[in-house]
Amino acid sequence: MVSWIISRLVVLVFGTLYPAYSSYKAVKSKDVKEYVKWMMYWIIFALFTSVEVFSDLFLCWLPFYYEVKIAFVVWLLSPYTKGSSVLYRKFVHPTLSSKEKDIDDYICQAKDKSYDTLVHYGRKGLNVAATAAVMAAAKGQGVLSDRLRSFSMQDLSSYESEPINTRPGSTEPATSQQRTRAMMRSKSESYNKASS
């Protein structure tokens, strides 16, 4: 566990942060040799990081695995060994140069496929959302119409034909007000029982 933590810190500090700062300095100074040096490093480091994901899963049980990783990162950075430069010039550049056309074709196909897939699933998603919205609106309209249907014309006509007797301090007829409340309560209770 301690070896894992130390290796993560070394890779973070010496494998990522220090080279990032050195790359910044190269950009600021506009020195082409430094550009090339750090671009080679970042290409090798990207490959190292990709391989590291799988090697951490399968090789972490090997003795001194994390120490070897630390030594490798230091070797890549060292101005004496120029590890990233050596790996890039001897292995990566020749391999990428010979396979460049195939890789470019594959990337173009992947871009086209991903665009088509995005459009296809985007349309499906919009169709699902539209269907859900229509169903929700239809269901909501059905609930509203059921609620309105629960008040019959007879209830409304009996409400209008009530005598106008008002209580002191009230603007609505007393019996009509009481009947309206009772009618609303009974209709609400019957609706709640029916929907349960």
C-alpha positions in Angstrom: 0.0 0.0 0.0 2.8 2.4 0.9 4.6 1.6 -2.4 1.4 2.3 -4.3 1.0 5.7 -2.6 4.6 6.7 -3.2 4.4 5.6 -6.9 1.2 7.6 -7.4 2.9 10.7 -5.9 6.0 10.3 -8.0 4.0 9.9 -11.2 1.9 12.9 -10.3 4.7 15.2 -9.3 7.6 14.1 -11.6 5.5 12.5 -14.4 2.9 15.2 -14.8 3.4 18.4 -12.8 7.1 19.0 -13.5 6.8 18.2 -17.2 3.7 20.4 -17.5 5.6 23.3 -15.9 8.6 22.6 -18.2 6.3 22.5 -21.2 4.9 25.9 -20.1 8.5 27.3 -20.0 9.2 25.9 -23.4 6.1 27.6 -24.9 7.0 30.8 -23.1 10.5 30.8 -24.4 9.5 29.7 -27.9 12.4 27.3 -28.1 11.6 24.8 -30.8 14.1 22.2 -29.4 12.3 22.3 -26.1 8.9 22.0 -27.9 10.0 18.9 -29.6 11.5 17.4 -26.4 8.4 17.9 -24.4 6.1 16.8 -27.2 8.0 13.5 -27.4 7.7 13.2 -23.6 4.0 13.7 -23.6 3.4 11.2 -26.3 5.4 8.6 -24.4 3.8 9.5 -21.1 0.3 9.1 -22.7 1.3 5.6 -23.8 2.7 4.9 -20.4 -0.5 6.0 -18.7 -2.6 3.8 -21.0 -0.5 0.7 -20.4 -0.4 1.6 -16.6 -4.1 1.2 -16.3 -3.9 -2.5 -17.3 -0.6 -3.3 -15.7 -1.8 -2.0 -12.3 -4.7 -4.5 -12.6 -2.6 -7.5 -13.5 1.0 -6.9 -12.5 0.7 -5.1 -9.1 1.4 -8.4 -7.3 4.9 -8.6 -8.7 7.7 -7.7 -6.2 9.1 -4.2 -6.8 6.4 -3.4 -9.4 5.8 0.1 -8.0 9.5 0.8 -7.6 10.0 -0.2 -11.3 7.3 2.3 -12.3 9.0 5.1 -10.3 12.4 4.3 -11.9 10.8 4.3 -15.4 9.3 7.7 -14.9 12.6 9.1 -13.6 14.3 7.4 -16.6 11.8 9.1 -19.0 12.6 12.6 -17.5 16.3 12.3 -17.0 18.3 14.7 -19.2 21.2 12.2 -19.1 19.2 9.1 -20.3 16.7 11.0 -22.4 14.4 8.1 -22.0 11.3 9.6 -23.7 13.4 10.7 -26.7 15.0 7.2 -27.1 11.6 5.5 -26.9 10.0 7.9 -29.2 12.7 7.8 -31.9 13.3 4.0 -31.8 9.8 2.7 -31.4 6.9 5.1 -31.4 7.8 7.3 -34.4 8.6 4.4 -36.8 5.4 2.5 -35.7 3.2 5.5 -36.0 4.7 6.6 -39.4 4.1 3.1 -40.9 0.5 2.9 -39.6 -0.4 6.6 -39.9 -2.8 6.2 -42.9 -4.6 3.3 -41.2 -5.0 5.2 -38.0 -6.3 8.3 -39.7 -8.8 6.2 -41.7 -10.0 4.5 -38.5 -10.4 7.8 -36.7 -12.5 9.2 -39.6 -14.7 6.1 -39.5 -15.1 6.4 -35.8 -16.0 10.0 -36.1 -18.6 9.3 -38.7 -20.0 6.3 -36.8 -20.2 8.3 -33.6 -22.0 11.1 -35.3 -24.5 8.7 -36.8 -25.0 7.0 -33.5 -25.4 10.3 -31.7 -28.1 11.4 -34.2 -29.8 8.0 -34.0 -30.0 7.9 -30.2 -30.8 11.7 -30.1 -33.9 11.0 -32.3 -34.9 8.1 -30.1 -34.5 10.2 -27.0 -36.6 13.0 -28.5 -39.3 10.5 -29.5 -39.4 9.0 -26.0 -39.6 12.5 -24.4 -42.4 13.6 -26.8 -44.4 10.4 -26.2 -44.0 10.8 -22.4 -45.1 14.5 -22.6 -48.2 13.6 -24.8 -49.2 10.8 -22.4 -48.8 13.0 -19.4 -50.8 15.7 -21.0 -53.5 13.2 -22.0 -53.6 11.7 -18.5 -53.8 15.1 -16.9 -56.6 16.2 -19.3 -58.5 13.0 -18.4 -58.2 13.7 -14.7 -59.4 17.3 -15.2 -62.4 16.2 -17.4 -63.4 13.5 -14.8 -63.2 16.1 -12.1 -65.5 18.5 -14.1 -67.9 15.7 -15.0 -68.4 14.9 -11.3 -70.4 18.2 -11.1 -73.7 17.5 -12.7 -76.0 20.1 -14.3 -78.6 19.3 -11.7 -76.2 20.3 -8.9 -75.5 23.6 -10.7 -79.2 24.3 -11.4 -80.2 23.6 -7.8 -77.4 26.0 -6.7 -78.8 28.8 -8.9 -82.4 28.3 -7.7 -81.7 28.7 -4.0 -83.5 31.6 -2.2 -81.5 34.6 -1.4 -81.2 34.7 2.4 -78.1 36.4 3.6 -76.5 36.2 7.0 -75.3 39.3 8.7 -71.8 40.2 7.5 -71.9 37.8 4.5 -72.3 38.6 0.9 -73.4 35.1 -0.1 -76.7 33.6 0.8 -76.5 31.6 4.0 -78.1 28.4 2.8 -76.5 28.5 -0.5 -73.1 28.9 1.1 -73.7 25.9 3.3 -75.0 23.8 0.5 -72.0 24.6 -1.8 -69.6 23.5 0.9 -71.5 20.3 1.6 -71.8 19.6 -2.1 -68.1 20.2 -2.7 -67.2 17.9 0.3 -69.4 15.1 -0.9 -68.2 15.3 -4.5 -64.6 15.4 -3.3 -65.1 12.4 -1.1 -66.8 10.4 -3.8 -64.0 11.3 -6.3 -61.3 10.2 -3.8 -63.1 6.9 -3.3 -63.5 6.3 -7.0 -59.9 7.0 -7.8 -58.6 4.7 -4.9 
